[in-house]
Amino acid sequence: MQSKEIRPLNRALAAKVKVPGSKSITQRALICAALADGTSTLKGALQSEDPTLLIQALEKAGVQITVEEDAFVVKGVGGRPILQGAEVYLGNNGTGTRFFTAFSSLGSGKPLILTGTKRLCERPIEPLVRALTTWGAKIRYLGQEGFLPLEIAGGGLAGGGVRLEVAKSSQFLSALLLVGPYTQIPAEIHLTSPLVSRPYIDLTIAVMKDFGVVVQEREGIFFVPKDTYTPREYYIEGDASSASYFLAAAALVGGSVTVTNLPQQSKQGDAAFAGILSRMGCVVSYTNGVTVSRNPSVPLKGIDINMGRTPDLVPTLAVVAAKARGRTFIRGVPHLRYKETDRLKAVATELAQMGVSVTELQDGLIIEGQPELKATEVETYDDHRIAMAFAVLGLVVPGLRLRNPDCVKKSFPHFWEVFETLYA
């Protein structure tokens, strides 16, 4: 398997970078535009593996999509997908899979088969399928119950009250919310477990509002009106998760990095990462984007933090914590075990090999920072977030290598080109 050595950086940073469009917003906007009756243009959309797989799936359900240099042009189906009997492959795109399962349940035509990588077929989907079938969707498991592959025959969605368990993923709720305007009667979604990754639900509701549908929430119940999305021209801001790697570089190396296309008033929960770094000893400012700075003479310090609202930031925070003084206690993220890999185990394993004292908890990590780390070849587990986080750590650990560096294409195809600008 291919590997890549990360060159260390022996001077303070002074960099400005532009990151791709938000993956989370891109996939939500694709669903809204696909359900609208008319043509939408999604400007600044992320063009990477996950959105591409979702586009290919939507095209097999009657949506017409043109990919332009910096935009997707989407001709929606007016809430009526047309299933074409195809096999739909979604790779390891968990978000796209949950959204498309709900989207195609609104359809009619020839039943389709939904599948993906071995890992995707190990990731849970049963709570979403149970809710959709309660609403009348025709969905059948083709292998182990509760997991892909699925046969989806559509049939439309009745709506009304439905109970939903969300302990393992907020994407189940986002999927129901996104199709809620097109159920036969207004949707009422009752949660039966505490909600993880709350900012992603806020993001879903914000994107839906941008396309003309307003969700109400009262006492843990989400109310979606019977409505339609309005086709529109829509601008997608930079990806806050992708930005985190470059902000972490400023924290680890010292100096400053500015991400030019992440606004201060971002819709994304992961935009909170700059504030987390400020607790560790960095300085944050907002002029023409977001800037994180650290005087190299000011040491990083460990923190105690619940990351339940921003789980995708945990690998990035963990590599910063590995070089911070003292203990960092990361908690509140048991659902990280159901991502592209078990991210808690992966981070703990790779940091331990570098000489970091790591305790793996059921819902988090305890990391004792070390001034000097051993260079190793890091296993990335075909997980883009593990690869990008440890790439940043390589800036301060001479000789660190990454296996399968190309896995970053899932969310950030040009990551290595942008990463190289840090050396300029």
C-alpha positions in Angstrom: 0.0 0.0 0.0 1.3 3.5 -0.9 2.7 5.6 1.9 3.7 9.2 2.2 6.4 10.8 4.4 5.4 14.2 6.0 8.2 16.7 5.9 8.6 18.5 9.3 8.4 22.3 9.4 11.1 24.0 11.4 9.8 27.6 11.4 6.7 29.4 12.4 3.8 29.4 10.0 2.4 32.4 8.1 -0.1 30.9 5.7 -3.5 31.7 4.1 -5.5 28.8 2.8 -8.9 28.2 1.1 -10.7 25.0 1.9 -13.3 23.2 -0.3 -17.0 23.8 0.2 -18.7 22.2 3.2 -19.4 18.5 2.7 -22.2 18.6 5.2 -23.9 21.6 3.6 -23.3 20.3 0.1 -25.0 16.9 0.7 -28.0 18.6 2.5 -28.4 21.1 -0.3 -28.2 18.4 -2.9 -31.2 16.7 -1.3 -33.2 19.9 -1.0 -32.5 20.9 -4.6 -33.2 17.4 -5.8 -36.7 17.5 -4.2 -37.5 21.0 -5.4 -39.6 21.5 -8.5 -37.2 23.5 -10.7 -33.5 24.2 -11.1 -31.1 25.1 -8.4 -27.4 26.1 -8.7 -25.2 25.1 -5.8 -22.2 27.4 -5.9 -19.0 26.6 -4.1 -20.2 23.0 -3.7 -17.7 20.4 -2.6 -16.5 18.2 -5.5 -15.1 15.1 -3.8 -15.9 11.4 -3.5 -18.9 11.6 -1.2 -20.9 14.3 -3.0 -20.1 12.6 -6.3 -21.5 9.3 -5.1 -24.6 11.0 -3.8 -25.0 12.7 -7.2 -24.7 9.4 -9.0 -27.4 7.9 -6.7 -29.8 10.9 -7.2 -29.4 10.5 -11.0 -30.6 6.9 -10.7 -33.7 8.3 -9.1 -34.7 10.8 -11.8 -32.7 13.9 -10.8 -30.8 15.7 -13.5 -27.5 17.2 -12.3 -24.8 19.0 -14.2 -21.4 19.4 -12.6 -19.7 22.6 -13.5 -16.3 23.9 -12.4 -17.4 25.4 -9.1 -21.1 24.5 -8.9 -23.7 21.8 -9.3 -26.8 22.6 -11.3 -29.7 20.4 -10.1 -33.1 19.9 -11.8 -35.3 18.6 -9.1 -38.1 16.0 -9.3 -40.8 18.0 -7.3 -40.8 15.5 -4.5 -41.4 12.5 -6.8 -38.2 10.4 -7.4 -38.4 7.9 -10.2 -36.6 4.7 -9.2 -34.9 3.0 -12.2 -34.2 -0.4 -10.8 -30.5 0.2 -10.6 -27.9 -0.8 -8.1 -26.8 2.3 -6.2 -23.3 2.2 -4.7 -22.5 4.8 -2.1 -19.0 3.8 -1.2 -18.4 4.7 2.5 -20.7 7.7 2.4 -22.7 7.3 5.6 -24.4 10.7 5.4 -25.4 10.2 1.7 -26.6 6.7 2.4 -29.0 7.8 5.2 -30.2 10.8 3.2 -30.7 8.8 0.0 -32.6 6.0 1.8 -35.2 8.5 2.9 -35.2 10.3 -0.5 -35.8 7.2 -2.5 -38.5 6.1 -0.1 -40.6 8.9 -1.6 -40.2 7.4 -5.1 -42.0 5.1 -7.5 -40.9 2.9 -10.3 -38.6 -0.1 -10.3 -37.1 -1.1 -6.9 -33.4 -0.2 -6.5 -30.6 -1.9 -4.5 -28.6 0.3 -2.2 -25.1 -0.9 -1.1 -21.6 0.3 -0.5 -18.2 -0.7 0.9 -17.8 -3.5 3.4 -17.5 -0.8 6.1 -20.6 1.0 5.0 -22.5 -2.3 5.2 -21.3 -2.6 8.9 -22.6 0.9 9.8 -26.1 1.0 11.4 -29.2 2.0 9.5 -32.0 0.1 11.3 -33.5 3.1 13.3 -34.0 5.0 10.1 -35.4 2.1 8.2 -37.8 1.4 11.0 -39.1 5.0 11.0 -39.4 5.0 7.2 -41.3 1.7 7.2 -43.6 3.1 9.9 -44.4 5.9 7.4 -45.2 3.2 4.8 -41.9 2.9 2.9 -41.2 -0.4 1.2 -37.7 -1.4 2.3 -36.2 -4.9 2.6 -32.9 -6.1 4.0 -30.9 -8.2 1.6 -28.4 -9.4 4.1 -28.1 -9.0 7.9 -31.1 -7.2 9.4 -30.3 -3.6 10.3 -27.5 -3.1 7.7 -27.0 -2.6 4.0 -27.6 -3.8 1.4 -31.2 -2.7 1.0 -33.9 -3.1 -1.6 -36.0 0.1 -1.7 -39.2 0.1 -3.6 -40.4 3.6 -2.6 -44.1 3.9 -2.3 -44.2 7.3 -0.7 -44.3 8.4 2.9 -47.4 8.9 5.0 -45.9 11.1 7.6 -47.5 11.8 11.0 -46.0 10.8 14.3 -43.0 8.5 14.3 -40.5 7.5 17.0 -36.8 7.6 16.2 -33.7 6.4 18.1 -30.7 8.6 17.5 -28.0 7.4 19.9 -25.7 6.2 17.2 -26.2 8.9 14.6 -27.9 12.2 14.1 -28.1 11.5 10.4 -31.2 9.4 11.0 -33.0 12.5 12.1 -31.6 14.7 9.4 -32.8 12.2 6.8 -36.3 12.3 8.1 -36.3 16.1 8.4 -35.1 16.5 4.8 -38.0 14.4 3.3 -40.5 15.6 5.9 -42.0 18.4 3.7 -43.1 15.7 1.1 -44.9 13.3 3.4 -48.7 13.0 2.9 -49.5 14.6 6.3 -47.2 16.8 8.4 -44.4 14.9 10.0 -43.9 14.7 13.8 -40.6 13.1 14.8 -40.4 12.0 18.5 -36.9 11.1 19.7 -36.5 8.1 22.0 -32.9 8.7 23.0 -30.6 11.6 23.6 -29.5 13.4 20.4 -25.8 13.2 19.5 -24.1 15.7 17.2 -26.7 18.4 17.8 -25.0 21.0 15.5 -25.6 18.8 12.5 -29.4 18.9 13.1 -29.2 22.7 13.5 -27.4 22.7 10.1 -30.0 20.5 8.5 -32.8 22.8 9.8 -30.8 25.9 8.6 -30.3 24.5 5.0 -34.0 23.5 4.9 -35.0 27.1 5.9 -32.7 28.4 3.1 -34.8 26.4 0.7 -38.0 27.7 2.1 -39.2 25.1 4.7 -39.3 26.0 8.4 -39.0 23.2 11.0 -40.5 23.7 14.5 -39.1 21.9 17.6 -41.0 21.6 20.9 -40.0 19.4 23.9 -37.9 17.0 21.8 -40.5 16.7 19.0 -39.6 18.0 15.5 -42.5 19.2 13.4 -42.1 19.5 9.6 -44.9 21.2 7.7 -46.3 19.7 4.5 -44.5 22.0 2.0 -42.1 22.2 -0.9 -38.5 23.4 -1.3 -38.0 26.5 -3.5 -35.3 26.1 -6.2 -32.6 28.8 -5.9 -29.0 29.8 -6.4 -27.2 28.8 -3.2 -23.7 29.6 -2.0 -21.9 26.9 0.1 -19.3 28.2 2.6 -15.9 26.5 3.3 -15.8 23.2 5.2 -15.2 23.8 8.9 -14.0 20.2 9.4 -11.4 20.6 6.6 -10.4 24.0 8.0 -9.6 22.3 11.4 -6.5 20.7 10.1 -4.9 23.9 9.0 -5.9 25.7 12.2 -4.4 22.8 14.1 -1.1 23.3 12.1 -0.9 26.8 13.5 -1.4 25.4 17.0 1.2 22.7 16.7 3.9 24.6 14.8 3.4 28.1 16.0 2.8 31.2 13.8 -0.5 31.8 12.2 -2.9 30.3 9.6 -5.9 32.0 8.1 -8.7 30.1 6.5 -10.1 32.7 4.1 -13.5 31.1 3.3 -14.8 30.1 6.8 -17.0 32.9 8.0 -17.2 33.9 11.7 -21.0 33.3 11.6 -20.7 29.8 10.1 -23.7 27.5 10.0 -21.4 24.6 10.9 -20.8 23.3 14.4 -17.2 22.4 13.6 -16.4 26.1 13.3 -16.1 25.9 17.1 -12.6 24.4 16.6 -10.9 27.8 16.7 -12.5 28.5 20.1 -11.3 25.1 21.4 -7.7 26.0 20.3 -8.0 29.3 22.1 -8.5 27.3 25.4 -5.3 25.5 24.6 -3.2 28.6 24.3 -3.8 30.0 20.8 -5.2 33.4 19.8 -8.2 33.6 17.4 -9.2 36.5 15.2 -11.8 37.0 12.5 -10.8 39.3 9.6 -11.2 38.0 6.1 -11.9 34.5 7.5 -10.7 32.9 10.7 -7.1 33.1 11.9 -5.5 31.0 14.6 -2.1 32.1 16.0 0.3 30.8 18.6 3.6 32.4 19.7 6.0 29.4 19.6 7.2 30.4 23.1 3.7 29.9 24.5 3.1 26.2 25.3 -0.1 24.4 24.4 -2.0 23.1 27.4 -4.3 20.2 27.9 -8.1 20.7 28.4 -11.1 18.7 29.6 -13.9 18.9 26.9 -17.1 17.2 25.9 -17.0 16.8 22.1 -20.4 15.3 21.7 -21.5 18.2 19.6 -18.5 18.1 17.3 -17.3 14.5 17.0 -15.5 14.9 13.6 -13.0 17.2 15.3 -11.8 14.6 17.8 -8.9 13.2 15.6 -7.7 16.8 15.0 -8.0 17.7 18.7 -6.2 14.5 19.7 -3.1 15.2 17.6 -2.9 18.7 19.1 -3.3 17.2 22.6 -0.4 14.8 21.9 2.0 17.8 22.0 0.2 19.8 24.7 1.4 20.1 28.3 -0.6 18.0 30.7 -3.7 15.9 30.2 -6.5 16.3 27.7 -9.8 14.5 28.5 -12.0 14.1 25.5 -15.5 12.7 26.3 -19.0 12.5 25.1 -18.3 10.7 21.7 -19.3 7.0 21.9 -20.8 7.4 18.4 -17.3 7.9 16.9 -17.1 4.1 16.9 -19.6 4.0 14.0 -17.8 6.3 11.6 -15.6 5.3 8.6 -13.6 3.4 11.2 -13.8 3.2 15.0 -12.1 6.6 15.4 -11.5 6.3 19.1 -9.6 3.0 18.8 -7.8 4.2 15.7 -6.5 7.4 17.3 -5.6 5.7 20.5 -3.7 3.0 18.7 -1.7 5.3 16.4 -0.8 7.8 19.2 0.3 5.0 21.5 2.7 3.7 18.8 4.3 7.2 18.8 4.9 7.1 22.6 1.9 9.0 23.8 0.1 7.7 26.9 -3.5 7.2 25.8 -6.4 5.7 27.7 -9.3 4.6 25.5 -12.6 5.1 27.2 -16.0 3.9 26.0 -17.0 7.5 25.1 -13.6 9.2 24.6 -9.9 9.4 25.2 -7.5 10.6 27.9 -4.3 11.9 26.3 -1.1 12.8 28.2 0.9 15.2 26.1 4.5 14.5 25.3 7.3 16.9 24.3 8.9 14.3 21.9 7.1 11.7 19.8 8.5 8.7 17.9 8.1 8.6 14.2 6.0 5.7 12.9 4.1 4.7 9.8 0.5 5.7 10.7 -2.3 3.4 9.6 -5.1 5.6 8.3 -7.8 2.9 8.2 -9.1 4.3 4.9 -10.4 7.2 6.9 -9.9 10.7 5.5 -10.1 12.3 9.0 -7.4 10.1 10.5 -5.1 10.8 7.5 -5.5 14.5 7.6 -5.2 14.8 11.4 -1.9 12.8 11.5 -0.5 14.7 8.5 -0.6 17.8 10.6 1.1 16.0 13.5 3.9 15.1 11.0 4.8 18.8 10.8 6.3 18.5 14.2 7.4 14.8 14.2 10.3 14.2 11.8 10.0 10.9 9.9 6.2 10.3 10.3 4.7 8.4 7.4 1.0 7.9 6.4 -0.3 4.7 4.8 -2.9 5.2 2.0 -2.7 9.0 1.9 -5.1 9.1 -1.1 -8.1 8.3 1.2 -8.4 12.1 1.8 -10.3 12.3 -1.6 -13.5 11.4 0.3 -13.9 15.0 1.5 -10.8 17.0 0.3 -9.4 15.8 -3.0 -6.8 18.6 -3.2 -5.7 18.3 0.5 -2.1 17.5 -0.3 -1.7 20.5 -2.7 -3.1 22.8 -0.1 -1.0 21.2 2.6 2.1 21.9 0.5 1.4 25.6 0.7 2.2 25.5 4.4 5.9 25.1 3.4 5.9 28.1 1.1 
